[in-house]
Amino acid sequence: MRFPHMLAAAALAVLLQACATVPAPTPDLAGAPAEARAPVTILVSIDGFRPDYLQRGVTPVLSRLAAEGLQAPMRPSFPSKTFPNHWTLVTGLRPDRNGIVANKMEDAARPDEVFTMATDDPFWWDEAEPLWVDAEQAGIRTATMFWPGSNVPFGGTLEKGGHGRVVGGTRPSDWQQFNQAVTGTQRVNGVLDWLRRPAAIRPRFVTLYFDTVDSAGHAYGPDDQRTTDAVAEVDKAVGMLADGLATLGQPANLVIVADHGMAQTSDTRTVMLGLPADSYHLVEAGPYAALTPLPGKEALVEKALLGRHPHMECWRKSEIPARFHYGRNPRVPAILCLAESGWTITDKAPKAPFTGGAHGYDHASPAMAALFIAHGPAFRPATLPAFDNVDVYPLLRDLLGLPAKAGTDGDDVPFRGWVKR
């Protein structure tokens, strides 16, 4: 009596096995229409990348993009430091007007605080509105894979006792907190992952930042093979980005920049301030020294410093030459001393011999020149004369379809005729 049930069970098992071996129907991908994607604008910063690094024979990707698009040597703003120039690139205002006047600075309104490159209190960043704020307000989604200030909610307020919590303010829709341990490959993959999203949550303006060329330049100097190796490494990362965009079918206008160049330094090229320790307060030293005389010591300090010296020149902030566009912001200390390119100002003798690289010198120095490449459907190929980095901001607004912004320090004149409308 149980035998028929056994036969039925066996028959059912055979039927299920047959079903399992029949492949499921697949959609006809070849016949599916590809998504028509509008170009995305990607602002890429390669920190410390001098234009002449393209001549070292290790940059096949960047050299190709330069040959097929726009290229030029770009003048950074003074001081030729990382944070001031990154903030200039996305605000269109020079450091004296955008408030980020140095990598390290002080403000009389916050006498117990010092701004460093780890500071994310909006108080320090709120003197100039970054591009992603205007873009977000215009309905253009933005995403930043590292960019100084992009992790700070613009217009927000740091909550006292809130363990770093900020109330209010605007950030990009997507952003990543900088971590040097995140590799170039991971950074590129993060950007590509954003661009794989559905159109409704896909960014139209993206930033991407690489720091390894700058780090190598500081550690070894701009002419060292290890710096050239870092240049080759970042070229491969840009190649990964270009290949990934092609695979996605994502057209992109790439604007590839550096914040500054790099000069060779050594312990044999140092300038001692030579002031009594109780006569001044030093905020920064290196390629330039920013300091304030202590009360009652003004005459002593000014007599010792103001004017020309071997490999250094010093000014009151109100007398800094106009071409630097620097000295009006209250965050600039009372006296600025600027070293000759490749020299280092210090208040202490070097403890040991050293060689390396530095930036922060006269922004017109050839060693401080910064990379500029623009490649994509919006650009006609050309080699342009040198221009100031404040002009990148209006170019980005043009690419995003944002109207020109009044009151900025640059304009898009260098690119007219070379950007397709």
Secondary structure, DSSP 8 states (H G I E B T S, - for coil): --HHHHHHHHHHHHHHHHHHHS------TTTS-------EEEEEEETT--GGGGGGS--HHHHHHHHHSEEEEEE--SS--HHHHHHHHHHSS-HHHHS---SSB--TTSTT--B-TT---HHHHTTS--HHHHHHHTT--EEEES-TTTTS-BT-EE-TTSTT-EES-B--SEE----TTS-HHHHHHHHHHHHTS-GGG--SEEEEEE-HHHHHHHHH-TTSHHHHHHHHHHHHHHHHHHHHHHHHT--EEEEEE-S---EEEETTSEEE----GGGEEEEE-BSEEEEEE-TT-HHHHHHHHSEEETTEEEEEGGGS-GGG--S-STTS-SEEEEE-TT-EEESS--SS--EEEE--S-TTSGGG-EEEEEESTTB--EE---EEGGGHHHHHHHHHT----TT-S--SGGGTTTB--
